[in-house]
Each structure stands twice: as C-alpha cells, then as structure tokens.
C-alpha cells in the first residue's frame, strides 16, 4: 500500500486506483451521480463561491492538508487509507492475534456490509440536514467551518463507497447507489438512523449536532479502526483525522454561544439574555438535552447480541482497544441498570453483550469533559448558571429505556408528567421560531452576529478579518 496520494487522478487516492481499471471505471461512473446529489442536496446557493477549505494531499502525520480557496463542487474528494504498519492482526475477539483480513471473509460478509452501509449513510445525511444553514451564518468564519464539515462528510462517503465497490461486488455497487437515493427526514426513504432524520434548521442545533452527534461518529469510527478487516480499519483511522475538526467546530461553537450569553446576561439589568438578542441558558440546555439524547441512541442497545458477535469475530473493537488488558472479554460482567416491573434494578450483563454500553461510557465521559469546560466559561464570566448532561435514560428511542419515561435526572415518571414538562426539557417549535428570528446572516469579514462570541484564533492562523468565503 503506497502512502503517496495520486492527486492527478479524477478521484484522488492512495489505494492505487489506476492499477485496477475496472474499479476505477465503476467509481468514475458513480462520480456524476454523486455530484448530482451534491448539487441537489448539498449547501444551497453557494456553489460558485470560493471557500477557504483544507484538502487532504497526504496521509502522513503532520502537513497532510492543503488550504486554499476552492469552489465546493470542485473540491477534490478522494479515497485515503492510513498506511499499513507491518502485518496487521486481529485486535480483539476469539482469534485475537491472528492475521487480519485483507479481503472480506465470507462468513462475515453480511455483517461487514451492514456496518459499512450504516456508517456510510450518516455522511450524506448530515450534509442534507445542514444544507440551508449558510443563509443564517453568524460569520464568514462559521460559514467556512460549516462548508468544511460538509465537504469532509462527502469525502467520508467516498471512503465507504470505495470499500463497497472494491470488496462487495454487485451488492456493494447497489448499496452505493442507494446511499444517494435516501434522504434525511424523507417519509418514504429516510436515512437509516433516527438522529440523522431530525431537522437541523439553526446554528444552535448545528453546533450541538457537531458536538454530540459527530462525537458519536468519533467513537464509532474509533471502534471500527480496531476492526480485523484491515481496509476498514485503515479507512476509519484517516477519517478520524478529519473528524477532529468537526468536533472542534461543535465544542467551540457552543462554548462561544455560552460565553456570549453570559456577557449579555451581565449587560441586561434583569439578567435577561433574550432581551439583549441572545440565546438564554434554558434554551441552550434544552438543545443539549435534545441532541445528546438522540446521539446516545446511535450506540445501539445496552444489551446487544450483535455487538457481542461483532466483538467476538474481531469486526469491531472498543474505543482504544489497545488500552484494555483482556482483548477477548470472555470473562467479566457489566453492572447495568435495567427496567423490571416498573423499577430500576442492577443486573450483571456478560461483558461482550455490553460492548455498546462500554463504548457509550467512553462517549459520556468525553461529553462530561466538554460540559466542565463550558461551565468554566460561565464561572469566568460571572454567570451563576450551570449546564448539565441529562441522564442517559432520558428521552431514549433505542435500547432498554425505550418506551419508558424518565426526567432529565433519570428518575421514573409517567408519560403524562413527561408530556407536561417536555417544553421545559426539549426543543419545541417556539424555540426554533425564536432562534430563526435572531439568526440573520453576518457576512462582513471579521464581524460576528450578536448572539455568538468571536473565536480565539482563526483557521490556519488567519487574521480576524480574513475573507474565509468570497461572496
């Protein structure tokens, strides 16, 4: 496997695509369909605008990206795998230490295809959810970050489509075509996972999505980076390199809103953030509750035979599998609160059956770190308010808590009580109406909308008045 990226090819890649003419022709036939999807479902009305984007030009650590103004339809989407390091082996499961698979093992074909298609489906879905946000961008800096996230989600789709075309024959080609047919929120052909069918009509949701939902992607990709299917592992390893920026956009974006709300709270004689045209903390909390809980669902059921089988076969590991001592996880149990007879009781679940919950634990810990950082901002700016993460049992649509009702503290309540308090706990249409009313575009270089603070530094160390998008 070469580490050199062929930048002259119609499809930039480091997988030796020119050495496989049949595969190259198949992907080049898929390219126009992809561009048609991008035109129809990508960011609206900005196709002719040069955007200061980073493009992968290498897979080496450090210096892997090039920054320049590019029109999004001209962006060089490509196929990049992290270089193979020695002879790869299975990192977990019954056969840990055995040689990794360079091709799809027949007995795992259906499971691998399901894993890849599910991951692939999230990439165009998020672009579709965010396609209108450019019209209400709070700055050119944020507009550029939105578009950077969008084109990299598009490239991640290419990474998965390559695996489908390369390793799954006609089935894979059909799946790749289907990825361009489903639509986020469509009644007849929705995206596979529920969080990717939720509307994302304003920037508070966008930052929450990139904070919480993309962070699920970090942990899912991290688990797939431990896969015994070597091409999938090396594909997701490089995707994680790009994903880090998406998480940065979400975490710092929410942090900047929180900072500005604290400033406006202090300015107003009654501490009324909305009276100053800002986003009040109750609304921020409801948005956190909404996207965090939908993102928790993405990890799957707390008790899962599929997760057990994926781990046992070496298809999917834990996040940073190398940090665990036992890579077979045959012995050991996980203490889990389950619902029995209307009560929460602790039951010990075989470790392998709790792999989704173990991955969710790592995710929750990472979200708690960000929450502590945001609350530190509130302390620094003198606000008495504090933000919290709701219980992982609250507002769940997947797993053992689905169909039951809990308050944000994780306490059992009736459906009637939940519905009564839902407007205080979760986003409602009136919240969206208010947010859309204050989110008018701010396109002047160096200027920012009233409801968000400027970033501490520019992208690629650019000055404050840099023209990130040439309008």
C-alpha positions in Angstrom: 0.0 0.0 0.0 1.5 3.3 -1.1 1.4 6.3 1.1 1.6 8.6 -1.9 -1.6 10.3 -2.9 -2.3 10.4 -6.6 -3.6 14.0 -6.9 -3.8 13.9 -10.7 -6.4 11.3 -10.9 -10.1 12.2 -11.4 -10.5 10.6 -8.0 -7.5 11.4 -5.8 -6.4 8.4 -3.9 -3.6 6.4 -2.2 -5.1 3.0 -3.0 -3.5 2.5 -6.4 -6.8 3.0 -8.2 -5.1 3.3 -11.6 -3.9 -0.3 -11.2 -7.5 -1.5 -11.0 -9.1 -0.2 -14.2 -12.4 -2.0 -13.6 -12.8 -0.4 -10.1 -11.7 2.9 -11.4 -14.3 2.9 -14.1 -17.0 1.9 -11.7 -16.1 4.8 -9.3 -15.9 7.3 -12.1 -19.4 6.2 -13.2 -20.6 6.9 -9.6 -18.9 10.3 -9.6 -21.5 12.1 -11.7 -24.4 10.7 -9.6 -22.6 11.9 -6.5 -22.1 15.4 -8.0 -25.8 15.5 -8.9 -26.7 14.6 -5.3 -24.3 17.3 -4.1 -26.0 19.9 -6.4 -29.5 18.8 -5.3 -28.9 18.2 -1.5 -25.6 20.0 -0.6 -25.3 23.6 0.6 -27.7 25.7 -1.3 -26.8 28.8 -3.3 -23.0 28.8 -2.6 -21.7 26.5 -5.3 -20.0 29.4 -7.2 -18.3 30.9 -4.1 -14.6 30.2 -3.3 -14.3 28.8 0.2 -11.1 28.6 2.2 -11.0 24.8 2.5 -8.4 22.2 3.6 -7.9 19.3 1.2 -6.0 16.1 2.0 -2.8 15.9 0.0 -1.0 13.3 2.1 -1.8 10.6 4.7 1.4 11.2 6.7 1.2 12.7 10.2 1.5 16.4 10.1 1.2 18.5 7.0 -1.5 16.3 5.5 -3.7 19.1 4.3 -3.5 22.0 1.9 -5.5 25.2 2.5 -6.8 27.3 -0.4 -10.0 28.9 -1.7 -12.0 26.3 -3.6 -15.5 26.1 -5.0 -17.2 23.2 -3.3 -18.2 21.3 -6.5 -14.5 21.4 -7.4 -13.4 20.0 -4.1 -11.1 17.0 -4.6 -13.0 14.3 -2.8 -10.8 11.3 -2.6 -10.0 7.9 -1.1 -7.4 7.8 1.6 -6.3 4.9 3.8 -3.8 5.2 6.7 -0.6 3.4 5.7 -0.4 -0.2 6.8 2.0 -0.7 9.7 3.6 -4.1 9.5 1.5 -7.2 9.3 -1.9 -6.4 10.8 -3.6 -8.7 13.2 -7.0 -9.1 14.8 -7.1 -6.8 17.8 -9.9 -8.4 19.7 -12.2 -11.3 19.8 -11.9 -15.1 19.8 -8.9 -15.1 17.4 -7.1 -12.1 18.7 -3.5 -12.0 17.3 -4.4 -13.9 14.1 -3.7 -12.2 10.8 -6.2 -9.5 9.9 -8.3 -9.9 6.7 -7.2 -8.0 3.6 -10.4 -9.2 1.8 -13.9 -9.8 3.2 -14.2 -13.2 4.9 -17.3 -15.0 3.5 -18.7 -15.7 6.9 -18.6 -12.0 7.9 -19.7 -10.6 4.5 -23.3 -9.6 5.5 -22.2 -8.2 8.9 -19.4 -6.1 7.4 -21.6 -4.8 4.6 -24.2 -3.8 7.3 -21.6 -2.0 9.3 -20.2 -0.1 6.4 -23.5 0.9 4.9 -24.8 2.2 8.3 -21.7 4.3 8.7 -21.8 5.5 5.1 -25.4 6.5 5.4 -24.6 9.0 8.1 -22.3 11.0 6.0 -24.6 12.4 3.2 -27.4 12.6 5.8 -25.7 15.3 7.8 -25.0 17.3 4.7 -28.7 17.1 3.9 -29.6 18.2 7.4 -27.3 21.2 7.2 -27.9 22.4 3.6 -29.8 25.6 4.5 -27.6 26.8 7.3 -25.4 29.0 5.1 -28.2 31.5 4.8 -28.1 32.3 8.5 -24.3 32.0 9.2 -23.2 34.2 12.1 -19.8 35.0 10.4 -17.7 34.1 7.4 -15.5 32.1 9.8 -18.5 29.9 10.8 -19.8 29.7 7.2 -16.4 28.3 6.2 -16.4 25.8 9.0 -19.9 24.6 8.0 -18.7 24.0 4.5 -15.5 22.3 5.6 -17.6 19.9 7.7 -19.9 19.3 4.6 -17.2 18.5 2.1 -15.4 16.2 4.6 -18.6 14.3 5.3 -18.8 14.0 1.5 -15.3 12.6 1.4 -16.1 10.1 4.2 -19.0 8.9 2.0 -16.4 8.3 -0.8 -14.3 6.4 1.7 -17.1 4.0 2.5 -18.3 3.7 -1.2 -14.8 2.7 -2.2 -15.0 -0.2 0.3 -18.4 -1.2 -1.1 -17.2 -1.1 -4.7 -13.9 -2.8 -4.0 -15.0 -5.6 -1.7 -18.7 -6.3 -2.2 -19.2 -6.7 -5.9 -22.7 -6.0 -7.3 -24.2 -5.9 -3.8 -21.8 -3.2 -2.9 -22.5 -1.2 -6.1 -26.2 -1.4 -5.4 -25.7 -0.2 -1.8 -23.5 2.7 -3.0 -26.3 3.8 -5.4 -28.9 3.5 -2.6 -26.8 5.9 -0.4 -27.6 8.6 -2.9 -31.3 7.8 -3.0 -32.2 8.0 0.7 -32.9 11.5 2.1 -32.8 12.9 5.6 -36.3 13.1 7.1 -38.0 11.7 4.0 -41.2 9.8 4.8 -40.7 7.1 2.2 -36.9 6.8 2.1 -35.4 8.2 5.3 -31.8 7.8 6.5 -31.1 4.6 8.4 -30.5 6.1 11.9 -33.1 8.3 13.6 -30.8 11.1 14.7 -30.0 11.7 11.0 -33.6 12.4 10.2 -34.0 15.2 12.7 -34.2 18.8 11.5 -31.2 20.9 11.9 -32.6 24.3 11.0 -30.5 26.7 13.0 -26.9 27.1 14.3 -27.6 26.2 17.9 -28.6 22.8 16.6 -25.7 22.7 14.1 -23.2 23.2 16.9 -25.0 20.7 19.1 -25.0 18.2 16.2 -21.3 18.6 15.6 -20.6 18.4 19.3 -22.8 15.4 20.2 -23.7 13.5 17.0 -20.4 13.9 15.3 -18.8 12.8 18.6 -20.7 9.6 18.4 -19.0 9.3 15.0 -15.6 9.7 16.7 -16.3 6.7 18.9 -17.9 4.6 16.2 -15.0 5.3 13.9 -12.6 4.6 16.7 -14.2 1.2 17.3 -14.1 0.4 13.6 -10.4 1.5 13.5 -9.8 -1.7 15.6 -11.6 -3.9 13.0 -9.9 -7.1 11.8 -11.0 -6.1 8.3 -7.8 -4.2 7.5 -9.2 -1.9 4.7 -12.0 -0.7 7.0 -9.6 -0.1 9.9 -7.2 2.0 7.9 -10.1 3.9 6.2 -11.6 4.9 9.5 -8.3 5.8 11.0 -7.8 8.5 8.4 -11.4 9.6 8.7 -10.7 10.3 12.4 -8.0 12.7 11.4 -10.6 14.9 9.6 -13.4 14.2 12.2 -11.4 16.0 14.9 -12.2 19.4 13.2 -15.9 18.6 13.2 -15.8 18.1 16.9 -13.8 21.3 17.4 -16.5 23.2 15.5 -19.2 21.9 17.7 -17.5 22.2 21.1 -16.0 25.7 20.5 -19.2 26.9 18.7 -21.3 26.0 21.8 -18.6 27.5 24.0 -18.7 30.8 22.1 -22.6 30.9 22.4 -22.3 30.2 26.1 -19.7 32.9 26.5 -21.8 35.5 24.6 -24.9 34.6 26.6 -23.0 35.2 29.8 -21.9 38.5 28.5 -25.4 39.6 27.5 -26.8 38.3 30.9 -24.4 40.6 32.6 -25.3 43.6 30.4 -29.0 43.3 30.9 -30.3 45.0 34.1 -32.6 42.0 34.7 -30.2 39.3 33.5 -32.5 38.7 30.5 -30.4 37.3 27.7 -33.2 37.3 25.2 -33.9 41.0 25.9 -30.4 41.6 24.5 -31.0 39.4 21.4 -29.0 36.4 22.7 -29.7 32.8 23.5 -30.9 32.1 27.0 -29.4 29.3 29.0 -32.7 27.4 29.4 -32.8 27.2 25.6 -29.2 26.1 25.4 -29.9 23.4 28.0 -33.0 22.1 26.0 -30.9 21.9 22.9 -28.2 20.0 24.7 -30.8 17.6 26.1 -32.3 17.1 22.6 -29.1 16.3 20.6 -27.3 14.5 23.4 -30.1 12.0 23.9 -30.6 11.4 20.2 -26.9 10.8 19.9 -26.9 8.3 22.8 -29.3 6.2 20.7 -26.7 5.9 18.0 -24.7 3.5 20.0 -27.5 0.9 19.9 -29.0 -1.3 22.6 -27.4 -1.6 26.0 -27.6 -5.4 25.8 -26.8 -6.5 22.3 -26.1 -9.9 20.7 -24.9 -8.1 17.5 -22.3 -6.1 19.5 -21.2 -9.3 21.1 -20.9 -11.1 17.8 -19.0 -8.2 16.2 -16.5 -8.2 19.0 -16.1 -11.9 19.2 -15.4 -12.1 15.5 -13.0 -9.2 15.5 -15.1 -7.0 13.3 -15.4 -4.1 15.8 -13.4 -3.4 18.9 -13.7 -1.0 21.8 -12.5 2.6 21.6 -8.7 2.4 22.0 -8.8 -1.3 22.3 -5.1 -1.4 23.0 -5.6 0.2 26.4 -7.6 -2.8 27.6 -5.7 -5.8 29.1 -8.1 -8.5 28.0 -8.9 -8.4 24.3 -11.2 -11.5 24.4 -13.6 -10.3 27.1 -14.9 -13.8 27.7 -14.9 -13.4 31.4 -16.3 -10.4 33.3 -19.6 -8.7 33.6 -21.0 -5.2 33.3 -23.4 -3.8 36.0 -26.3 -2.3 34.2 -29.5 -0.6 35.5 -32.4 -2.3 33.8 -36.2 -1.8 34.0 -38.0 -4.6 35.8 -41.6 -4.3 36.9 -41.6 -0.5 36.7 -38.4 -0.2 38.7 -34.7 0.2 38.0 -32.6 -2.7 39.2 -28.9 -3.5 38.7 -28.2 -6.6 36.7 -24.8 -8.1 35.7 -24.6 -8.5 31.9 -21.9 -10.6 30.2 -19.2 -8.2 29.1 -19.4 -9.0 25.4 -23.1 -8.2 25.4 -22.5 -4.8 26.9 -20.0 -3.6 24.2 -22.3 -0.9 23.1 -22.7 0.4 26.6 -18.9 0.3 27.1 -18.5 2.5 24.0 -21.3 4.8 25.3 -19.4 5.1 28.6 -16.4 6.5 26.8 -18.6 8.9 24.9 -20.4 10.1 28.0 -17.0 10.8 29.7 -15.9 12.8 26.7 -19.1 14.9 26.8 -18.7 15.5 30.5 -15.2 16.9 29.9 -16.7 19.4 27.4 -19.5 20.2 29.8 -17.0 21.0 32.5 -15.2 23.3 30.1 -18.4 25.2 29.3 -19.2 25.6 32.9 -15.7 27.0 33.5 -16.6 29.7 30.9 -19.7 30.6 32.9 -17.6 30.9 36.1 -15.0 33.1 34.3 -17.8 35.5 33.0 -19.5 35.7 36.3 -22.7 33.8 35.5 -24.5 31.8 38.2 -25.9 29.4 35.6 -24.5 25.9 35.1 -25.3 23.4 32.3 -25.7 19.7 32.7 -25.9 16.5 30.7 -29.2 14.7 31.2 -29.3 11.1 32.3 -28.6 8.5 29.7 -32.1 7.1 30.4 -33.9 10.4 29.5 -35.6 10.8 26.1 -34.4 7.5 24.6 -35.7 5.9 21.4 -33.4 2.9 21.3 -32.4 0.2 23.8 -33.8 -0.9 27.2 -35.1 2.5 28.2 -37.2 3.0 25.0 -40.9 3.2 25.8 -40.3 4.2 29.4 -40.3 7.8 30.7 -37.7 9.5 32.8 -36.9 13.0 33.8 -33.5 14.5 33.0 -32.2 13.3 36.4 -33.0 9.7 35.3 -36.0 9.2 37.6 -39.0 7.2 36.6 -42.1 9.4 35.7 -45.4 8.8 34.0 -45.9 9.7 30.3 -48.3 12.4 31.5 -45.7 14.1 33.6 -43.2 13.8 30.7 -45.5 15.4 28.2 -46.3 18.2 30.7 -42.7 19.1 31.1 -41.5 18.3 27.6 -41.4 22.0 26.6 -39.1 22.8 29.5 -36.8 19.9 28.7 -36.6 19.6 24.9 -36.6 21.8 21.9 -40.1 22.9 20.8 -41.2 24.7 17.6 -41.4 28.0 19.5 -37.7 27.7 20.3 -36.9 27.2 16.6 -39.0 30.3 15.8 -37.1 32.4 18.2 -33.7 31.2 17.0 -34.5 31.7 13.4 -35.7 35.3 14.2 -32.3 36.3 15.7 -30.1 34.3 13.3 -29.6 36.7 10.4 -26.5 36.2 8.2 -23.4 38.2 9.1 -21.2 38.1 6.1 -18.8 41.1 6.7 -15.2 39.8 7.2 -14.2 40.0 10.8 -17.8 40.6 12.1 -19.9 38.3 14.1 -23.6 38.0 15.0 -24.7 39.4 18.3 -25.6 36.0 19.8 -22.1 34.4 19.5 -18.6 35.4 20.6 -15.7 35.5 18.1 -13.2 32.6 18.2 -9.9 33.0 19.9 -7.9 32.5 16.7 -8.6 32.0 13.0 -8.4 28.8 10.9 -4.8 28.1 9.9 -3.8 31.1 12.0 -5.6 33.5 9.6 -6.2 37.1 10.9 -9.6 38.1 12.2 -10.8 39.9 9.1 -9.8 37.1 6.7 -12.3 36.5 3.9 -13.0 32.8 4.5 -15.7 32.8 1.9 -15.6 35.1 -1.1 -19.1 36.2 -1.6 
